[in-house]
Amino acid sequence: MKFGKIFVNKSLNGILAHSMVIEGKKLKKGKIINKTDISLFKRHGIKEITCAILNEKDIQEDKAANKISKNFRNSSVAIENAITGRSNILAAQSGLLIINEAQINKFNNISEVITIASLNNYLKVEKGDMIATIKIISFSITSSNLKRISNLNLNNALKILPFNKNRCGLILTQGSEENKKLNDISESRIRDRLEKINHELVTTLKCNHNAEEISSKIKFFKEKKLDLILILGSSAIVDIKDEIPSAIKKSGGTIIRFGMPVDPGNLLLIGKNKNTPIIGLPGCARSPSLNGFDWVLERIAADININKKDIASMGIGGLLKTKKTTRNRKAKYNYKICSIILAAGRSKRMKSNNKLLSKLSETTMISQVVNSAISSNTDSDIIILGHEKESIEKILPNKDLTISINKNYNQGISSSIKIGISSLPEDCDAAIVILGDMPDVTDKLINNLIKSFNPEIKRHIILPYYRSQLGNPVIISRRFFPEILQLKGDSGAKNIIKNNLDYVYKLPQKNNASLLDIDTDQELIAYLNKPKFINKI
């Protein structure tokens, strides 16, 4: 790769090294320089620009990231299309993230310009979470480095182990009346914790805090063939010979380890009775905050055998704190929702010009849609261009939105949606997909959809609903990004919605704005002849 200052006349197909703004138009870093760009440079007296010129053996950054990311593919992950040399890897299912740290370290030592950054090992993740990102630092890599990566066998370097649906029993010891009230809170908190990892609290038994009674309860649970036994005492375990560890031994069980280098959670005990894990819980198990109990519970749920060495290795990163995060948003909602405006299609059913460039009173169709998105409470806005992208770009100068190009727009709407998902900010909770040919979609409609989004009450997909018909735009939560990345053809997300009706919320509408899209010349003429447009064109 040749990099440095190059005469404008020789920069065709070069890669722009630094972003520039000329005539109000932003030319972004990484842009492939075309003849229009060269004419623009010349008009402004620019004789040299800094860019990169690739040679035959160089692999362009996006192509390189896409090729590299395929090495990490397995059934538990989904991979986004590369944008500016970055390809994100998402969890395709909920569970425990398992990382082959030696393989990741080998990968990161191949070249300074080829990197992968991941979340921490053994971290609980939700479906759709970003677990790693591949980034090409420079504008290209060599084919020899790509070959070295392919020899690493990375298919299982990042994988998600699902949580088994285990049946659990809980033993609560009690002493004073105050402790009995605390036990009610403890049972509720532990039940919530178990449900989040696909576990069921089948039975709770209460007894006095002594080894004999606790032992009998353990034996009862063994007879019921439960998968996991939890014990929370009215007094904390303070020694390997205390009541709870003594009870485990009396029941015929063994102690794996007492104490762990995680705070909160130091006083956790883990044992087993034959193949049934038993956890003596620390007092922090009563708290909803992350603690050492969670780390042990999640590994057991993912069917990972835990030994003394595993517990001892938890010290680094074991000082757990609740971190408060804030976001800079247009509106104070609980979730970060970004728009994806689809504007890459060819308008095949229109005999006239590109419908998105059609004049609607004082603006064009696509400008009207973009203005609604920008005026709404979305956190950021992305537009996907393809067919006649230059013409659309010209009418969108100085708009506060990100432009992403879909070179494969002929492959159908799914190709644009996938580009949009890959272009979203990494902390985006959901995308609202807006069609560029729906001019009556307003910022108010978009805001109402955003207000209705709430995954905590299973509102992951939000659709406008008018007279028994579902419309657009549609909000889709991160949970379903892996499925979107598998879409093909011109079907959009209809099947995803159809297969996940339990997560769909239909928002009633007072008018047909969510149904009105313009596909033909006749529909455009009818739209322009509506009362609001008469005498305005």
KOLDRENMAR-548863 format. One record per residue (C-alpha): x, y, z. Coordinates in steps of 0.25 Angstrom, whole numbers, padded with zeros to 4 digits, always signed. Example, Ala and Ser with C-alpha at 12.3 -4.5 7.8 and 13.67 -1.06 7.14 Angstrom:
% KOLDRENMAR-548863
+0049-0018+0031
+0055-0004+0029
//
This chain:
% KOLDRENMAR-548863
+0000+0000+0000
+0005+0014-0004
+0001+0025+0006
+0004+0040+0006
+0001+0052-0001
-0003+0050-0016
-0006+0059-0027
-0021+0060-0029
-0019+0056-0044
-0014+0043-0040
-0023+0040-0028
-0035+0033-0035
-0039+0021-0027
-0030+0025-0016
-0035+0024-0001
-0037+0038+0005
-0028+0038+0018
-0035+0049+0025
-0049+0055+0025
-0051+0068+0018
-0063+0078+0016
-0064+0085+0003
-0076+0093-0002
-0084+0088+0011
-0082+0074+0006
-0074+0064+0016
-0064+0055+0009
-0062+0044+0020
-0049+0037+0023
-0048+0024+0015
-0056+0029+0003
-0052+0024-0010
-0048+0036-0019
-0056+0037-0032
-0056+0047-0043
-0067+0056-0037
-0058+0057-0025
-0046+0061-0033
-0054+0071-0040
-0058+0077-0027
-0044+0077-0022
-0039+0085-0035
-0050+0095-0033
-0045+0099-0020
-0030+0099-0024
-0026+0087-0016
-0014+0081-0023
-0010+0070-0014
-0018+0061-0004
-0014+0050+0006
-0019+0037+0002
-0015+0022+0001
-0013+0014-0012
-0015-0001-0011
-0006-0011-0019
-0010-0024-0025
-0007-0032-0012
-0014-0022-0002
-0028-0026+0003
-0037-0014+0005
-0041-0012+0020
-0056-0015+0018
-0053-0027+0010
-0042-0031+0020
-0051-0030+0032
-0062-0038+0025
-0052-0049+0021
-0046-0050+0035
-0060-0050+0043
-0064-0062+0035
-0053-0070+0043
-0061-0067+0056
-0074-0072+0050
-0082-0083+0058
-0096-0085+0062
-0096-0077+0075
-0091-0064+0068
-0096-0054+0057
-0087-0045+0049
-0089-0031+0044
-0085-0026+0030
-0072-0018+0031
-0073-0003+0032
-0060+0006+0031
-0052-0007+0034
-0060-0011+0046
-0068-0024+0047
-0076-0026+0060
-0079-0040+0065
-0093-0042+0073
-0098-0053+0082
-0108-0061+0074
-0114-0067+0087
-0114-0063+0102
-0104-0070+0111
-0090-0070+0116
-0079-0064+0107
-0067-0074+0106
-0054-0069+0100
-0042-0076+0096
-0032-0066+0101
-0020-0072+0096
-0026-0072+0082
-0030-0057+0083
-0016-0054+0088
-0010-0061+0076
-0019-0053+0066
-0016-0040+0072
-0001-0043+0071
-0001-0046+0056
-0001-0031+0052
-0002-0017+0058
-0013-0013+0048
-0022-0026+0050
-0029-0026+0064
-0041-0032+0071
-0046-0027+0085
-0056-0035+0093
-0064-0034+0105
-0059-0042+0118
-0058-0057+0118
-0070-0064+0125
-0079-0052+0124
-0094-0054+0123
-0099-0048+0110
-0113-0046+0104
-0117-0050+0090
-0113-0038+0081
-0102-0033+0090
-0089-0029+0083
-0078-0038+0089
-0066-0034+0080
-0062-0025+0069
-0051-0027+0058
-0044-0015+0054
-0035-0013+0042
-0026-0001+0047
-0021+0003+0034
-0028+0003+0020
-0023-0011+0016
-0016-0023+0020
-0007-0033+0013
-0012-0046+0007
-0001-0053+0015
-0006-0048+0028
-0020-0053+0024
-0015-0067+0022
-0008-0067+0035
-0021-0064+0042
-0029-0075+0034
-0019-0085+0040
-0022-0081+0054
-0036-0090+0055
-0044-0079+0061
-0058-0085+0060
-0059-0087+0075
-0051-0075+0080
-0064-0068+0083
-0076-0076+0087
-0088-0075+0095
-0093-0087+0104
-0108-0086+0106
-0113-0087+0121
-0119-0101+0124
-0133-0101+0129
-0130-0106+0143
-0139-0110+0154
-0135-0104+0167
-0137-0105+0182
-0135-0094+0193
-0132-0096+0208
-0134-0084+0217
-0130-0085+0231
-0137-0077+0241
-0136-0072+0255
-0142-0059+0260
-0155-0053+0255
-0147-0042+0248
-0140-0053+0240
-0153-0060+0236
-0157-0047+0229
-0144-0046+0223
-0145-0060+0217
-0158-0056+0209
-0150-0045+0202
-0138-0054+0200
-0147-0065+0193
-0153-0054+0184
-0139-0049+0180
-0133-0063+0178
-0145-0067+0169
-0143-0055+0161
-0128-0058+0159
-0131-0072+0155
-0142-0068+0145
-0132-0059+0138
-0124-0071+0134
-0135-0081+0130
-0135-0088+0144
-0148-0091+0152
-0149-0090+0167
-0157-0103+0170
-0157-0103+0185
-0153-0095+0197
-0151-0102+0210
-0149-0095+0224
-0142-0100+0236
-0134-0097+0248
-0120-0093+0246
-0113-0106+0250
-0106-0116+0242
-0115-0128+0245
-0128-0121+0240
-0121-0115+0228
-0115-0129+0225
-0129-0135+0225
-0134-0124+0215
-0122-0127+0205
-0126-0142+0206
-0140-0138+0203
-0136-0130+0190
-0127-0142+0186
-0139-0151+0186
-0147-0141+0177
-0135-0142+0167
-0133-0126+0167
-0122-0121+0158
-0117-0110+0168
-0118-0108+0183
-0116-0094+0189
-0115-0092+0204
-0116-0078+0210
-0114-0077+0225
-0119-0068+0236
-0104-0067+0239
-0093-0065+0230
-0083-0077+0227
-0070-0073+0235
-0062-0086+0235
-0061-0099+0227
-0067-0106+0240
-0079-0097+0241
-0093-0102+0241
-0096-0102+0226
-0082-0109+0221
-0084-0119+0232
-0099-0121+0227
-0093-0124+0213
-0084-0134+0219
-0094-0141+0227
-0103-0143+0215
-0092-0150+0208
-0087-0139+0200
-0073-0132+0199
-0068-0118+0199
-0061-0113+0187
-0057-0099+0192
-0061-0089+0203
-0058-0075+0201
-0055-0067+0187
-0047-0055+0183
-0059-0048+0179
-0065-0036+0186
-0077-0036+0189
-0078-0051+0190
-0066-0055+0199
-0073-0065+0208
-0079-0074+0197
-0077-0089+0198
-0078-0099+0187
-0080-0114+0189
-0087-0125+0183
-0095-0138+0186
-0091-0148+0176
-0094-0140+0163
-0103-0130+0169
-0096-0116+0172
-0099-0110+0185
-0096-0095+0188
-0096-0089+0202
-0100-0074+0199
-0093-0062+0204
-0102-0051+0210
-0101-0043+0197
-0110-0053+0190
-0121-0045+0196
-0117-0033+0188
-0121-0031+0173
-0107-0026+0170
-0096-0034+0163
-0088-0042+0173
-0080-0055+0173
-0092-0064+0174
-0096-0059+0160
-0082-0064+0154
-0083-0078+0160
-0098-0079+0157
-0096-0075+0142
-0085-0085+0140
-0093-0096+0146
-0105-0092+0138
-0096-0093+0125
-0092-0108+0130
-0078-0104+0133
-0071-0112+0144
-0065-0103+0154
-0053-0106+0162
-0044-0099+0173
-0035-0094+0162
-0047-0087+0155
-0051-0080+0167
-0037-0076+0170
-0036-0070+0156
-0048-0060+0159
-0040-0050+0167
-0035-0041+0155
-0048-0033+0152
-0054-0039+0165
-0056-0025+0171
-0070-0023+0166
-0077-0009+0166
-0090-0004+0161
-0086+0006+0150
-0096+0017+0146
-0096+0020+0131
-0103+0032+0125
-0105+0035+0110
-0106+0048+0102
-0120+0047+0096
-0130+0056+0089
-0141+0051+0099
-0140+0045+0113
-0144+0031+0110
-0139+0018+0116
-0134+0013+0103
-0125+0017+0091
-0133+0016+0078
-0127+0019+0065
-0134+0020+0051
-0130+0013+0038
-0136+0020+0026
-0136+0011+0014
-0134+0019+0001
-0125+0009-0008
-0136+0003-0017
-0138+0005-0032
-0153+0009-0032
-0156-0002-0042
-0171+0001-0042
-0169+0015-0045
-0168+0019-0060
-0163+0033-0057
-0151+0037-0049
-0146+0032-0036
-0159+0033-0027
-0150+0038-0015
-0146+0050-0023
-0161+0053-0026
-0165+0067-0022
-0175+0068-0011
-0179+0083-0010
-0166+0090-0005
-0157+0078-0003
-0154+0064-0009
-0160+0051-0004
-0147+0046+0003
-0144+0059+0009
-0158+0059+0016
-0156+0046+0022
-0142+0049+0026
-0147+0062+0033
-0157+0054+0041
-0146+0045+0046
-0137+0056+0049
-0148+0064+0057
-0152+0052+0065
-0146+0046+0078
-0137+0036+0071
-0123+0037+0076
-0116+0036+0063
-0121+0034+0048
-0115+0026+0037
-0119+0026+0022
-0116+0015+0013
-0113+0019-0001
-0111+0010-0014
-0118+0014-0027
-0115+0028-0031
-0107+0030-0018
-0100+0043-0023
-0114+0050-0027
-0119+0047-0013
-0107+0051-0006
-0107+0065-0013
-0121+0068-0007
-0117+0064+0007
-0105+0073+0010
-0103+0078+0024
-0113+0068+0029
-0110+0062+0043
-0109+0047+0039
-0100+0036+0035
-0100+0032+0020
-0097+0017+0018
-0095+0011+0003
-0101-0002-0001
-0094-0007-0013
-0103-0019-0014
-0116-0012-0014
-0121-0021-0025
-0121-0033-0016
-0134-0027-0009
-0138-0019+0003
-0131-0029+0013
-0118-0025+0008
-0121-0010+0012
-0126-0014+0025
-0114-0022+0028
-0105-0011+0024
-0113-0002+0034
-0112-0011+0046
-0097-0012+0043
-0096+0003+0043
-0103+0005+0056
-0096+0011+0069
-0090+0000+0077
-0099+0003+0089
-0112+0004+0081
-0124-0003+0088
-0133-0004+0076
-0134+0001+0062
-0146+0008+0056
-0147+0004+0041
-0153+0015+0032
-0156+0013+0018
-0152+0025+0009
-0165+0025+0001
-0175+0027+0012
-0176+0043+0012
-0187+0044+0023
-0179+0037+0034
-0177+0049+0044
-0167+0051+0055
-0180+0050+0064
-0182+0036+0059
-0168+0032+0061
-0168+0037+0075
-0180+0030+0079
-0174+0017+0074
-0162+0020+0083
-0170+0023+0095
-0176+0009+0094
-0163+0001+0093
-0160-0006+0106
-0153-0020+0106
-0156-0021+0121
-0170-0024+0118
-0167-0032+0105
-0169-0020+0095
-0157-0023+0086
-0164-0021+0073
-0173-0009+0072
-0183-0007+0060
-0193+0004+0056
-0207-0002+0054
-0219+0004+0046
-0232-0003+0043
-0227-0017+0045
-0214-0014+0037
-0200-0014+0041
-0191-0003+0036
-0178+0004+0036
-0168+0009+0042
-0165-0003+0051
-0156-0003+0063
-0148-0016+0065
-0139-0018+0078
-0125-0023+0078
-0130-0037+0082
-0134-0039+0068
-0122-0033+0061
-0115-0047+0059
-0128-0052+0051
-0128-0039+0043
-0113-0042+0039
-0118-0055+0033
-0129-0049+0024
-0128-0051+0009
-0136-0045-0003
-0147-0035-0003
-0155-0040+0009
-0151-0031+0020
-0154-0034+0034
-0168-0040+0032
-0164-0054+0036
-0156-0049+0048
-0169-0042+0053
-0178-0054+0049
-0169-0064+0057
-0168-0055+0070
-0183-0050+0072
-0181-0051+0087
-0171-0040+0086
-0179-0031+0077
-0187-0019+0082
-0197-0012+0072
-0199+0003+0074
-0213+0007+0069
-0213+0019+0059
-0224+0030+0056
-0220+0031+0041
-0214+0023+0030
-0200+0030+0030
-0193+0017+0034
-0200+0009+0022
-0197+0019+0011
-0185+0016+0002
-0183+0021-0012
-0179+0010-0022
-0185+0015-0035
-0187+0027-0044
-0202+0026-0041
-0200+0026-0026
-0191+0038-0027
-0201+0046-0035
-0212+0042-0026
-0204+0046-0014
-0201+0060-0020
-0215+0062-0023
-0219+0061-0008
-0225+0074-0003
-0212+0077+0005
-0204+0078-0008
-0214+0086-0017
-0209+0100-0021
-0196+0097-0014
-0188+0091-0025
//
